[in-house]
Amino acid sequence: MIEMEEEKEGEASRLINSLISSSHSVRSFPAKWHSMRDKLEKLNSGLTAVSTSTSTEETGRLSELLQAVTATVNEGRSLADRCSNEYYDGGKLQLRSDIDVVVSRLELHSKRLDEIYASGGLTHSRSIVLSKPGVRASRDDMRLYVKDIFSRLRIGGSELRCRALASLNEILSEEGDDDKKYVSIVAGEMADGVGLLVSLLESGDLDTQEATSEAVATITGFECYRGVLAPAGAVGPLIRVLETGSEVAKGSAGRALRRMTANSDNSWSVSAQGGVTSLLKLCDDEDGGASCKELIASVLAVLKDISRVGEIKRFMVEQGAIAVLAKLLRSKEEANQIQAMDFLAALAFEDESIKQRVVGEGAVETLVGILQPDSRGSSKAKEVALRAIETFCFTSASSVSILIGSGFLDRLLFLLRYGEVSVRESAVRSASRLCLVSKEARKAMGDLGFMPELVSLLEARCFEARETAAEALCSLASVRRNRRRFVQEEHNLNRILRLLDPEEEKPVAAKKLLLSALLALTDSNSARRRMVASEYRKNLEKLADDDFGDAKKIIKRLSSNRLKDILYGIWSS
């Protein structure tokens, strides 16, 4: 009896495969034949795993189903012949209707087979996952292997399903950018392949959910196949895995969502599924674990991606995003800390109300703390903190006052003196920009001794750093008391004059800025006398000859001052 049923199942499967193959050559009604192939694939997956029945009643139901399947498939074969021969007996409308009937019957057969499995009447003694094809296997062998895996996923029990998922993850993890055959079969060729994985994301079985999350995350690693997941309904289940799944499943789901939201088209899907609230809650529940560190990194990336949509950004802020991110600034995990700083800066960009709320949450004091000399923060963390401070505080006088009161200038000066090269370059940019927005800051920076440090940076290897330092010096020189203090140390003027050597490679913009600073300094008698006496005065003269306007003005003032000195000497004799 068992052998007879197996023969019937084998015959039905053979007929199905034959019809699938021949249908590809049919040119009429392509959409309808595509739908029929999907139904045939699904049905064949179920039949492939049929083994034995534990009861006479179920054996009879299975035998009856196999007969019906065979009849329907034979009818489909007849329709394929009629379409191929363009013999439209009864007209196109009738033929179209006949195809729809066969498609409906195939769907009904699949449901009946599912019912038989659900009743527990079938066992899976033959349901062993096929051996993985070798490296040089044909595309057909690879496709057959994937189909076999998915047949077990559709009708197998928990143990069999986990074995199938393990095999699936094994072949997917071996894929590379240049060789993604298995991914293309799963995501592009399998009938409802991605849809089945999406449904398994919400499995109550922990192992199944973890393995499925890993498979989905792997597929999202291939940019060309990310687009099939959102239409298959993956966003909602992934969010629910993040809410209630195991740590392993959450990590995979987070990576998958992170990759999917790199495409802004998926932003609304996340928001519509309640993702904003759920993701913010995950960030607020940081516990410091290694898995939590990775998860929060993914969640922050997702939130930042979807915040590019204005309406979602506003909703995010209303849901308390700023307070959550301000809390993350104090995270023990530097990676999360950096992402939070970067994300907050992105939210506050060109939005004064958000900047004020960030300042109000105490974020400025936290950021300044990251710049402390005894801070364990890396150079990267300090650079990101400086950029964030610029975003939050450099556009408002009140925010600048808060910033100065927090000890920021002391930290900034320390970084200019002792910071690593990249940090010093970031610090000089911050110093230059702060000079441009606040006279109060320019005065305080002059009092603290910023100008000599900026002069030393005029000899930095990076041309951009030199130019930025020159720009900051020019701004600070606009304050009279800064000029007086600067002139008191003779070597400051000499260093600037030496750096104006026309023969030395230096950006023209930097030279012009230094000339502007020197021009401002010439309102001091002692500065003019020192310039006249300097051995590097010839550099000014050469620049004047090269038509640098400020150089000519400086030479004129110095010449006038020298004439006055000569006359004063005559009158005094």
SVG drawing of the C-alpha trace seen along z (x, -y; Angstrom):
<svg xmlns="http://www.w3.org/2000/svg" viewBox="-16 -120 87 122">
<polyline fill="none" stroke="black" stroke-width="0.4" points="0.0,0.0 2.8,-2.4 4.8,-1.6 1.6,-2.3 1.2,-5.7 4.8,-6.5 4.5,-5.6 1.5,-7.9 3.3,-10.7 6.3,-10.2 4.2,-10.3 2.3,-13.4 5.7,-15.2 7.1,-14.1 4.0,-15.5 4.3,-18.8 8.0,-19.3 7.2,-18.5 4.4,-21.1 6.6,-23.7 9.4,-23.2 7.1,-23.3 5.2,-26.3 8.3,-28.5 8.0,-28.3 4.3,-29.5 4.1,-33.0 0.4,-33.6 -1.0,-35.0 2.5,-35.2 1.2,-36.6 -1.3,-33.8 1.3,-31.1 3.6,-32.7 0.9,-32.4 0.3,-28.8 4.0,-28.0 4.0,-29.5 1.1,-27.2 2.8,-24.2 6.0,-24.9 4.2,-25.2 2.3,-22.0 5.3,-20.1 7.2,-21.1 4.5,-19.6 4.3,-16.4 8.1,-15.9 8.1,-15.4 5.2,-13.0 6.2,-9.8 3.8,-7.5 0.5,-7.7 -0.2,-6.5 -3.8,-5.6 -5.9,-4.0 -8.2,-7.0 -5.3,-9.4 -3.9,-7.1 -7.2,-7.2 -7.3,-11.0 -3.8,-11.2 -4.6,-8.8 -7.7,-10.8 -5.7,-14.0 -2.9,-12.5 -5.5,-11.5 -7.0,-14.9 -3.6,-16.5 -2.7,-14.3 -5.9,-15.1 -5.5,-18.9 -1.9,-18.8 -2.9,-16.9 -5.5,-19.5 -2.8,-22.2 -0.6,-20.4 -3.4,-20.4 -3.9,-24.1 -0.2,-24.7 -0.4,-22.8 -3.4,-24.8 -1.6,-28.1 1.6,-27.0 -0.2,-26.1 -2.3,-29.3 -5.4,-27.1 -7.9,-29.0 -10.9,-26.7 -13.8,-28.7 -11.8,-31.9 -9.2,-33.7 -11.7,-34.6 -12.6,-30.9 -9.0,-29.9 -8.1,-32.5 -11.0,-31.3 -9.8,-27.7 -6.3,-28.7 -7.9,-30.5 -9.8,-27.4 -6.7,-25.2 -4.8,-27.8 -7.7,-27.8 -7.7,-24.0 -4.0,-23.9 -4.4,-26.3 -7.2,-24.1 -5.0,-21.0 -2.2,-22.7 -4.7,-23.6 -6.0,-20.0 -2.4,-18.7 -1.7,-21.2 -4.8,-19.9 -3.6,-16.3 -0.3,-17.3 -2.0,-19.4 -4.0,-16.4 -0.8,-14.5 -1.6,-11.7 1.6,-12.0 5.2,-11.2 8.5,-12.3 10.7,-9.3 12.0,-10.1 12.3,-13.8 16.0,-14.1 17.7,-17.3 19.6,-16.5 23.4,-16.7 24.7,-20.2 25.8,-20.4 29.5,-20.7 31.4,-23.8 31.0,-23.0 27.4,-22.0 25.0,-23.0 22.4,-25.7 19.7,-23.0 21.3,-21.0 21.5,-24.2 17.9,-25.0 16.7,-21.5 18.6,-21.7 17.0,-25.0 13.5,-23.6 14.1,-20.6 15.0,-22.9 11.9,-25.0 9.7,-21.9 10.8,-21.0 10.3,-24.5 6.7,-24.4 5.5,-21.1 8.2,-19.9 8.1,-19.8 10.2,-21.9 13.3,-19.7 13.1,-19.2 12.5,-22.9 15.6,-23.8 17.7,-21.4 16.5,-22.9 17.2,-26.4 20.7,-25.4 21.3,-24.2 19.8,-27.4 22.0,-29.6 25.1,-27.5 24.7,-28.1 23.7,-31.7 26.6,-32.6 29.0,-31.3 27.8,-33.7 29.8,-36.7 29.2,-39.8 30.5,-38.1 28.8,-34.8 25.3,-35.0 23.6,-32.2 21.8,-30.7 20.6,-34.1 19.2,-34.8 17.4,-31.4 15.9,-32.0 14.9,-35.7 14.3,-35.7 13.2,-32.3 11.5,-30.5 7.7,-30.8 6.9,-32.7 10.4,-31.9 10.9,-35.2 7.3,-35.2 7.8,-31.9 10.8,-33.1 8.9,-36.2 6.1,-34.0 8.7,-32.0 10.0,-35.1 6.9,-35.0 7.4,-31.4 6.8,-30.5 9.8,-28.2 12.9,-30.1 15.4,-28.2 13.3,-28.7 13.0,-32.4 16.7,-32.8 17.7,-30.8 15.1,-32.6 16.3,-36.0 19.8,-35.1 18.7,-34.1 16.7,-37.3 19.7,-39.4 22.0,-37.6 19.7,-38.3 19.6,-42.0 23.4,-41.9 22.9,-41.9 21.7,-45.3 20.0,-44.0 17.6,-41.8 16.7,-44.1 13.8,-45.4 11.9,-42.1 11.7,-42.0 9.5,-45.0 6.8,-44.0 6.8,-40.5 5.9,-42.1 9.2,-41.7 9.3,-45.0 6.5,-44.3 7.8,-40.8 11.4,-42.1 10.2,-44.9 8.3,-42.3 11.4,-40.2 13.3,-43.2 10.6,-43.6 10.2,-40.1 12.8,-37.9 15.9,-36.4 19.2,-38.3 20.5,-36.4 17.3,-36.9 17.2,-40.6 20.8,-41.1 20.0,-39.6 16.7,-41.5 18.5,-44.7 21.0,-44.1 18.3,-43.3 16.3,-46.5 19.5,-48.6 20.2,-47.4 16.6,-47.8 16.2,-51.3 19.3,-52.4 16.6,-52.7 14.4,-55.6 11.4,-54.0 11.1,-51.6 11.0,-54.4 7.3,-54.7 6.9,-51.0 8.9,-51.1 6.9,-54.0 3.6,-52.5 4.4,-49.3 5.0,-51.2 8.8,-51.0 9.7,-54.4 8.3,-53.8 9.7,-50.3 13.2,-51.3 13.4,-54.2 12.4,-52.0 15.2,-49.6 17.7,-52.4 16.3,-53.5 16.8,-50.0 20.5,-49.7 22.0,-47.2 25.6,-47.3 25.8,-43.8 27.9,-42.9 24.8,-41.9 23.0,-45.0 25.9,-47.1 25.5,-45.6 21.7,-45.8 21.6,-49.5 24.1,-50.3 21.7,-48.8 18.7,-50.5 20.4,-53.9 21.3,-53.5 17.7,-52.6 16.3,-55.6 18.8,-57.9 17.9,-56.6 14.1,-57.0 14.5,-60.5 15.4,-61.8 11.6,-61.9 10.5,-65.2 7.2,-63.9 8.9,-60.9 11.6,-63.1 8.9,-65.3 7.1,-62.3 10.4,-60.8 11.1,-64.1 7.6,-64.0 8.2,-60.5 11.2,-61.6 14.0,-60.8 16.1,-63.7 16.0,-62.6 16.8,-59.0 19.8,-60.1 21.0,-62.5 21.0,-59.6 23.0,-57.5 25.7,-60.2 26.7,-58.9 26.8,-55.3 29.8,-53.1 29.9,-51.9 31.8,-54.4 30.4,-53.2 26.9,-53.9 28.0,-57.2 29.5,-58.3 26.3,-57.2 24.1,-59.1 26.2,-62.3 26.1,-62.0 22.4,-61.2 21.5,-64.2 23.6,-66.5 21.6,-65.2 18.3,-65.8 19.3,-69.4 20.8,-70.4 19.1,-73.7 16.4,-73.3 16.8,-75.8 14.0,-74.4 15.7,-71.0 19.1,-72.6 17.5,-74.3 16.0,-71.1 19.3,-69.3 21.0,-72.0 18.1,-71.9 18.7,-68.1 22.2,-68.8 23.9,-67.4 26.4,-70.2 27.9,-69.4 28.1,-65.7 29.9,-66.5 32.3,-68.8 33.1,-66.0 34.1,-63.8 36.8,-66.4 38.3,-66.3 42.1,-65.4 41.4,-62.4 38.6,-61.1 39.0,-57.6 37.4,-58.7 39.2,-58.0 40.3,-60.6 37.2,-59.8 34.9,-60.4 36.5,-63.7 36.2,-64.8 32.5,-63.8 31.9,-65.6 33.4,-68.8 31.3,-68.6 28.2,-68.0 29.0,-71.0 29.3,-73.2 25.9,-72.1 24.1,-72.7 25.9,-75.9 27.5,-78.0 24.3,-79.6 22.9,-81.1 24.4,-83.6 22.8,-82.0 24.1,-78.6 27.6,-80.0 27.4,-81.5 26.4,-78.1 29.2,-76.5 31.8,-78.9 30.5,-78.5 30.8,-74.7 34.6,-74.9 34.7,-74.2 37.4,-76.8 39.8,-75.2 39.2,-71.8 39.6,-73.2 42.9,-74.9 44.2,-71.6 43.3,-69.8 45.1,-72.5 48.2,-72.0 48.3,-68.3 45.7,-66.5 46.6,-64.0 47.0,-65.4 43.4,-64.7 42.0,-66.1 44.1,-69.2 42.7,-69.8 39.2,-69.4 39.9,-71.7 41.3,-74.5 38.2,-74.2 36.0,-74.6 38.0,-77.5 37.8,-79.3 34.1,-78.9 33.5,-79.9 35.5,-83.1 33.2,-84.0 29.9,-83.7 30.8,-85.3 32.7,-88.4 32.4,-87.1 34.2,-83.9 36.9,-85.9 37.7,-87.9 37.7,-84.8 39.9,-82.9 42.4,-85.8 42.5,-85.9 43.2,-82.1 46.1,-82.3 44.7,-80.8 46.7,-83.1 50.2,-81.6 48.8,-78.1 47.2,-79.1 50.5,-80.6 52.2,-77.2 49.5,-75.6 50.5,-77.9 53.3,-75.4 51.1,-72.3 51.5,-69.7 47.9,-70.0 47.3,-73.1 43.7,-73.2 44.7,-73.4 47.1,-76.2 44.5,-78.2 41.9,-77.6 44.4,-78.7 45.1,-81.8 41.4,-82.5 41.0,-82.1 44.0,-84.4 42.5,-87.1 39.3,-86.9 41.0,-87.1 43.1,-90.1 39.9,-92.1 39.7,-92.5 42.0,-95.3 43.0,-93.7 43.9,-90.5 46.2,-92.5 47.9,-94.1 48.5,-90.8 49.8,-89.2 52.3,-91.9 53.8,-91.6 55.6,-88.5 58.0,-89.5 58.4,-86.0 54.7,-85.9 55.2,-88.6 58.5,-87.2 56.9,-83.8 54.1,-85.2 56.5,-87.4 58.7,-84.4 55.8,-82.3 55.0,-85.0 58.0,-84.0 56.8,-84.1 59.2,-81.2 57.5,-78.9 54.6,-76.8 51.5,-78.1 47.9,-78.6 47.3,-82.1 44.2,-82.3 46.3,-81.7 48.8,-84.4 45.9,-86.9 44.5,-86.1 47.8,-86.5 48.3,-89.8 44.8,-90.9 45.8,-90.0 49.1,-91.9 47.3,-94.9 45.1,-95.0 48.2,-94.7 49.7,-97.8 47.5,-100.1 50.0,-99.3 53.2,-101.5 55.2,-98.6 53.9,-96.2 55.0,-98.6 58.4,-99.1 59.0,-95.3 57.9,-94.8 60.3,-97.4 63.1,-95.9 62.3,-92.3 64.7,-90.5 61.6,-89.1 60.3,-92.5 61.6,-91.7 58.8,-89.1 56.2,-91.9 58.0,-93.9 58.1,-91.0 54.4,-90.4 53.7,-94.1 55.6,-93.9 53.4,-90.9 50.3,-93.1 49.0,-91.8 46.8,-94.7 47.2,-94.3 50.9,-93.9 51.1,-97.3 49.0,-98.9 51.2,-97.5 54.4,-98.7 52.8,-102.2 52.0,-102.3 55.4,-101.0 57.1,-103.6 55.0,-106.4 55.9,-105.2 59.6,-105.2 59.4,-108.7 57.8,-109.8 60.6,-108.2 63.2,-110.1 61.5,-113.4 61.1,-112.7 64.9,-112.2 65.5,-115.5 63.2,-117.4 64.7,-115.9 68.3,-116.8"/>
</svg>
